[in-house]
Amino acid sequence: MPARTPVVHIPMRLIFMGSPAFAVAALEALIAAGHDIACVYTQPPRPAGRGKQERRTPVHELAAARGIEVRTPKSLKKEEEQRAFAALNADAAIVVAYGLILPQAILDAPKLGAFNLHASLLPRWRGAAPIQRAIMAGDRVTGVQVVRMEAGLDTGPILASESVAIEGDDTGSTLQDKLVEIGAALLCETLEKLERGAVAETAQATESVTYAHKLTPGETRIDWTRPAREVDCMIRGLSPHPGAWFEFGGARTKALMSRLGQGAGAPGEVLDDAFLIACGEGAVRLTSVQREGKAPLSAESYLRGHPVPSGVRLT
């Protein structure tokens, strides 16, 4: 990947709104660029793990470590919350996978507006899970864009865009890592141009709109009747979280990585002793799995402790 030309960032007073690990790099980049982060908005702490202890979001952890004020409202619809937001007197609001719908009063409060760093090439994959959906659909290319936010779901004009190839061995995790690095730099460059009035805004196309709906538990179980290419894309797109899964021997097992293989049989049938599984058309070979409650393992290591002989059926 070619090195970017350094830019001189003009400090701006920003409100940052984000929650997951994907948003952390963007916040770090804005801080490093010298911008004044007036406040961070993020999702409230929630019970997590076996002990169900309340856990703060990755963005919350970073902001707290840097001494930045953090707010965790459950909604921004109340006038009191909107007044508190406007009182921050920000130049712009930067939104990266925040997790709440922003009312018009919030979008209008910053001087320059609110801007979203989105992990797809809009209008394809508007919504909550663009990275996973792109891989699951078998897309060959995706990207990151900086978008001026409107009341609609990811409908605003595009200020900046950069494409990224989706490789045959990409997972939801590896593709996210690529987009995080590129997106953080693109965001800082765009803000510098925005302050100078040197950024052009391009309206989104109205055709070819698709939606990256939030992933649900009901769609993570592997359907072996689907063609092998679809199964492989599903496994990689959902890896490592939430993970595509199957049942064998009374236990749920996640398939974390796969590749296309050669073979045919009844859907879900194990075709050899090295995790080659028949699909509705073709076959996939599982290369990394995780038994429920256990650590991820290579298929070879897993099979040494839990043989899955040819002829059995995975469900």
C-alpha positions as a printed NumPy array, in Angstrom:
array([[  0.   ,   0.   ,   0.   ],
       [  1.602,   3.345,  -1.026],
       [  2.486,   5.766,   1.749],
       [  0.193,   8.747,   2.131],
       [  1.471,  12.281,   1.69 ],
       [  1.551,  13.985,   5.12 ],
       [ -0.934,  16.795,   5.582],
       [ -0.922,  19.707,   7.986],
       [ -4.008,  19.334,  10.152],
       [ -5.835,  22.468,  11.291],
       [ -7.053,  21.754,  14.84 ],
       [-10.817,  21.564,  15.156],
       [-13.098,  21.194,  18.157],
       [-14.747,  17.816,  17.686],
       [-17.326,  15.581,  19.289],
       [-16.45 ,  11.929,  18.67 ],
       [-19.241,   9.343,  18.646],
       [-18.231,   5.683,  18.426],
       [-18.224,   2.426,  20.337],
       [-16.425,  -0.707,  19.022],
       [-12.781,  -1.459,  18.288],
       [-13.297,  -0.322,  14.68 ],
       [-13.745,   3.264,  15.956],
       [-10.672,   3.328,  18.207],
       [ -8.117,   3.929,  15.455],
       [-10.133,   6.881,  14.157],
       [-10.232,   8.504,  17.596],
       [ -6.522,   7.884,  18.089],
       [ -5.767,   9.474,  14.709],
       [ -7.833,  12.568,  15.504],
       [ -6.052,  12.988,  18.842],
       [ -2.648,  12.507,  17.205],
       [ -3.553,  15.126,  14.576],
       [ -3.974,  17.67 ,  17.337],
       [ -7.739,  18.084,  17.204],
       [ -9.525,  19.145,  20.394],
       [-11.856,  16.295,  21.359],
       [-14.477,  18.159,  23.381],
       [-16.346,  15.005,  24.369],
       [-16.761,  11.355,  23.435],
       [-20.191,   9.752,  23.115],
       [-20.323,   5.968,  23.279],
       [-22.628,   3.1  ,  24.194],
       [-23.209,   2.534,  27.939],
       [-21.261,  -0.199,  29.752],
       [-22.982,  -3.575,  29.438],
       [-22.637,  -6.957,  31.186],
       [-20.164,  -9.193,  29.368],
       [-18.218, -12.408,  29.855],
       [-18.974, -15.297,  32.153],
       [-19.115, -13.098,  35.212],
       [-21.474, -10.632,  33.519],
       [-19.386,  -7.74 ,  34.804],
       [-20.164,  -4.394,  33.208],
       [-17.681,  -3.68 ,  30.438],
       [-16.98 ,  -0.32 ,  28.842],
       [-16.683,   0.002,  25.078],
       [-13.184,   0.139,  23.533],
       [-13.787,   3.804,  22.661],
       [-14.793,   4.528,  26.27 ],
       [-11.583,   2.918,  27.523],
       [ -9.398,   5.001,  25.211],
       [-11.173,   8.27 ,  26.001],
       [-10.963,   7.661,  29.737],
       [ -7.252,   6.859,  29.462],
       [ -6.702,  10.161,  27.616],
       [ -8.707,  12.19 ,  30.126],
       [-11.484,  13.032,  27.661],
       [-15.029,  13.54 ,  28.948],
       [-17.25 ,  10.542,  28.132],
       [-21.031,  10.519,  27.88 ],
       [-23.113,   7.358,  27.535],
       [-26.76 ,   8.332,  26.939],
       [-29.168,   5.565,  26.008],
       [-30.943,   7.965,  23.656],
       [-30.399,  11.403,  22.15 ],
       [-34.065,  12.163,  21.586],
       [-34.623,  14.168,  24.786],
       [-34.284,  17.947,  24.557],
       [-32.051,  17.954,  27.624],
       [-29.52 ,  15.681,  25.895],
       [-29.696,  17.756,  22.728],
       [-29.063,  20.987,  24.612],
       [-26.056,  19.441,  26.379],
       [-24.711,  18.299,  23.016],
       [-25.126,  21.736,  21.42 ],
       [-23.497,  23.408,  24.444],
       [-20.217,  21.692,  23.546],
       [-19.926,  24.246,  20.731],
       [-18.185,  21.825,  18.383],
       [-16.962,  22.494,  14.877],
       [-18.014,  18.995,  13.801],
       [-19.256,  15.663,  15.093],
       [-17.421,  12.55 ,  13.916],
       [-19.421,   9.318,  13.982],
       [-17.794,   5.889,  13.652],
       [-20.004,   2.873,  14.429],
       [-21.717,   4.662,  17.312],
       [-24.857,   2.55 ,  17.577],
       [-27.566,   5.201,  18.033],
       [-29.709,   7.052,  15.504],
       [-28.928,  10.772,  15.594],
       [-31.936,  13.129,  15.614],
       [-31.866,  16.146,  13.309],
       [-31.164,  18.477,  16.234],
       [-27.932,  16.58 ,  16.916],
       [-26.901,  16.623,  13.263],
       [-27.505,  20.369,  13.054],
       [-25.704,  21.374,  16.25 ],
       [-22.022,  21.401,  15.152],
       [-20.952,  24.371,  13.026],
       [-19.835,  22.287,  10.045],
       [-22.191,  19.339,  10.571],
       [-21.852,  15.654,  11.44 ],
       [-19.716,  13.232,   9.451],
       [-19.679,   9.447,   9.391],
       [-16.747,   7.166,   8.573],
       [-18.519,   4.242,   6.9  ],
       [-16.958,   0.874,   6.012],
       [-18.385,   0.312,   2.53 ],
       [-18.747,   1.97 ,  -0.854],
       [-22.17 ,   3.537,  -0.556],
       [-24.919,   3.1  ,  -1.555],
       [-23.877,  -0.55 ,  -1.23 ],
       [-24.164,  -1.848,   2.32 ],
       [-25.875,   0.945,   4.178],
       [-26.374,  -0.022,   7.805],
       [-24.848,  -1.816,  10.752],
       [-22.714,  -4.691,   9.402],
       [-21.121,  -3.615,   6.103],
       [-17.822,  -5.463,   6.545],
       [-19.362,  -8.844,   7.263],
       [-22.086,  -8.465,   4.65 ],
       [-19.601,  -7.61 ,   1.909],
       [-17.644, -10.833,   2.46 ],
       [-20.779, -12.928,   2.921],
       [-22.117, -11.664,  -0.413],
       [-18.902, -12.579,  -2.206],
       [-17.987,  -8.981,  -3.059],
       [-14.547,  -8.512,  -4.607],
       [-14.117,  -4.899,  -3.488],
       [-15.273,  -2.64 ,  -0.667],
       [-13.855,   0.468,   0.944],
       [-14.247,   3.347,   3.388],
       [-15.991,   6.658,   2.886],
       [-16.471,   9.9  ,   4.792],
       [-20.138,  10.893,   4.497],
       [-22.05 ,  13.98 ,   5.582],
       [-24.815,  12.653,   7.803],
       [-28.494,  13.142,   7.068],
       [-31.591,  11.906,   8.845],
       [-31.754,   8.853,   6.546],
       [-29.683,   5.71 ,   7.102],
       [-26.287,   6.338,   5.456],
       [-27.91 ,   8.43 ,   2.725],
       [-25.77 ,  11.585,   2.824],
       [-23.333,  12.948,   0.232],
       [-19.817,  11.518,   0.059],
       [-16.793,  13.686,   0.847],
       [-14.011,  11.11 ,   0.405],
       [-13.67 ,   7.486,  -0.641],
       [-11.029,   4.784,  -0.912],
       [-11.47 ,   1.265,  -2.291],
       [-10.019,  -1.952,  -0.873],
       [ -9.848,  -5.364,  -2.538],
       [-11.432,  -8.286,  -0.683],
       [ -9.051, -11.222,  -0.96 ],
       [-10.08 , -14.873,  -1.001],
       [ -8.638, -15.433,   2.479],
       [-10.061, -12.295,   4.094],
       [-12.22 , -12.668,   7.193],
       [-14.39 , -10.127,   8.93 ],
       [-11.423,  -9.455,  11.214],
       [ -8.693,  -9.074,   8.585],
       [-10.848,  -6.871,   6.365],
       [-11.748,  -4.685,   9.333],
       [ -8.05 ,  -4.232,  10.112],
       [ -7.403,  -3.019,   6.562],
       [-10.334,  -0.608,   6.61 ],
       [ -9.482,   0.74 ,  10.069],
       [ -5.991,   1.821,   8.998],
       [ -7.119,   3.393,   5.735],
       [-10.235,   4.963,   7.253],
       [ -8.435,   6.748,  10.076],
       [ -6.037,   8.436,   7.646],
       [ -8.825,   9.274,   5.196],
       [-10.857,  10.888,   7.972],
       [ -8.003,  13.161,   9.06 ],
       [ -7.251,  14.194,   5.478],
       [-10.912,  14.984,   4.853],
       [-11.237,  17.148,   7.975],
       [ -8.179,  19.156,   6.951],
       [ -9.751,  19.806,   3.529],
       [-13.125,  20.552,   5.094],
       [-11.65 ,  23.271,   7.305],
       [-10.049,  24.868,   4.23 ],
       [-13.256,  24.615,   2.225],
       [-11.454,  22.383,  -0.263],
       [-13.661,  19.302,  -0.141],
       [-16.305,  18.449,  -2.725],
       [-19.469,  16.566,  -1.802],
       [-20.944,  14.02 ,  -4.192],
       [-24.518,  12.804,  -3.918],
       [-24.947,   9.037,  -3.642],
       [-26.334,   7.056,  -6.535],
       [-29.988,   6.182,  -6.134],
       [-29.714,   2.75 ,  -7.759],
       [-27.977,  -0.406,  -6.475],
       [-28.793,   0.355,  -2.828],
       [-28.242,  -2.585,  -0.467],
       [-28.577,  -2.822,   3.298],
       [-26.144,  -4.38 ,   5.765],
       [-28.701,  -5.35 ,   8.368],
       [-27.495,  -6.132,  11.869],
       [-26.394,  -9.746,  12.214],
       [-28.807, -11.954,  14.145],
       [-28.145, -15.268,  15.925],
       [-30.643, -16.984,  13.653],
       [-28.486, -16.502,  10.55 ],
       [-25.168, -17.721,  11.927],
       [-25.856, -21.463,  11.722],
       [-24.265, -22.978,   8.623],
       [-26.709, -24.241,   6.025],
       [-24.774, -26.994,   4.281],
       [-27.381, -27.165,   1.496],
       [-26.038, -23.858,   0.143],
       [-23.319, -23.87 ,  -2.566],
       [-19.774, -24.197,  -1.251],
       [-18.824, -20.689,  -2.355],
       [-21.665, -19.204,  -0.291],
       [-20.764, -21.321,   2.729],
       [-17.104, -20.305,   2.484],
       [-18.039, -16.612,   2.231],
       [-20.374, -16.94 ,   5.215],
       [-17.712, -18.617,   7.357],
       [-15.086, -15.991,   6.566],
       [-17.464, -13.052,   6.842],
       [-18.633, -14.057,  10.32 ],
       [-15.143, -14.873,  11.626],
       [-14.259, -14.533,  14.404],
       [-17.407, -12.878,  15.755],
       [-20.176, -13.844,  15.949],
       [-18.917, -16.949,  14.125],
       [-20.657, -19.36 ,  11.759],
       [-21.384, -22.633,  13.54 ],
       [-22.522, -26.241,  13.202],
       [-23.329, -29.063,  15.615],
       [-21.451, -32.321,  15.959],
       [-21.444, -34.775,  18.837],
       [-23.918, -32.671,  20.792],
       [-21.609, -29.631,  20.852],
       [-21.742, -26.37 ,  18.943],
       [-18.556, -25.624,  17.012],
       [-17.638, -22.41 ,  15.192],
       [-16.025, -22.628,  11.772],
       [-13.499, -19.772,  11.83 ],
       [-11.741, -20.299,   8.511],
       [-12.297, -22.355,   5.39 ],
       [-11.358, -22.678,   1.761],
       [-13.064, -24.202,  -1.249],
       [-12.385, -27.912,  -1.769],
       [-13.071, -30.659,  -4.28 ],
       [-15.739, -33.255,  -3.554],
       [-19.428, -34.091,  -3.521],
       [-21.85 , -35.748,  -1.146],
       [-24.938, -35.173,   0.928],
       [-24.984, -31.649,   2.42 ],
       [-23.025, -31.677,   5.685],
       [-21.37 , -35.021,   4.958],
       [-17.717, -35.3  ,   5.998],
       [-15.824, -36.471,   2.91 ],
       [-12.411, -37.253,   4.396],
       [-10.523, -37.234,   7.698],
       [ -9.329, -33.63 ,   7.269],
       [-12.6  , -31.673,   7.547],
       [-13.706, -31.626,   3.906],
       [-17.462, -31.019,   4.084],
       [-19.953, -31.506,   1.267],
       [-22.298, -28.631,   0.472],
       [-25.332, -28.366,  -1.759],
       [-22.871, -27.776,  -4.581],
       [-19.172, -28.534,  -4.137],
       [-17.366, -28.712,  -0.79 ],
       [-15.46 , -26.611,   1.719],
       [-12.489, -27.581,   3.845],
       [-12.512, -26.199,   7.388],
       [ -9.065, -25.01 ,   8.452],
       [ -9.775, -23.376,  11.827],
       [-12.535, -24.163,  14.328],
       [-13.563, -23.447,  17.892],
       [-15.538, -25.854,  20.034],
       [-18.026, -24.171,  22.359],
       [-16.276, -22.903,  25.497],
       [-12.814, -23.738,  24.141],
       [-10.009, -21.847,  22.442],
       [ -9.727, -21.609,  18.645],
       [ -7.657, -24.371,  17.057],
       [ -6.354, -25.272,  13.652],
       [ -8.413, -28.041,  12.095],
       [ -5.427, -30.384,  12.407],
       [ -5.109, -29.778,  16.164],
       [ -8.847, -30.025,  16.71 ],
       [ -9.107, -33.35 ,  14.878],
       [ -6.348, -34.889,  17.003],
       [ -8.54 , -34.454,  20.08 ],
       [-11.973, -34.735,  18.434],
       [-11.841, -36.983,  15.358],
       [-14.545, -36.307,  12.799],
       [-14.422, -39.365,  10.509],
       [-15.588, -39.379,   6.925],
       [-19.182, -40.395,   6.4  ],
       [-20.693, -38.597,   9.407],
       [-23.028, -35.622,   8.93 ],
       [-22.628, -32.194,  10.443],
       [-25.826, -30.339,  11.236]])
